[in-house]
C-alpha cells in the first residue's frame, strides 16, 4: 500500500474522530451550563 495514502487516511480519520468527540462533549456541557445559569441566576435558557 502507498505510504502517502495511508498517511492521508490516518490524518483524516483522526480529524473526524476529534471533531466527533468535541461535539459529543460540548453539546451536553452547554446544556448543563444553561440550566445552571437558569437556576442560579435567573437568566432565560434561550439567551
Secondary structure, 3 states (H helix, E strand, C coil): CCHHHHHHHHHHHHHHHHHHHHHHHHHHHHHHHHHHHHHHHCCCCCC
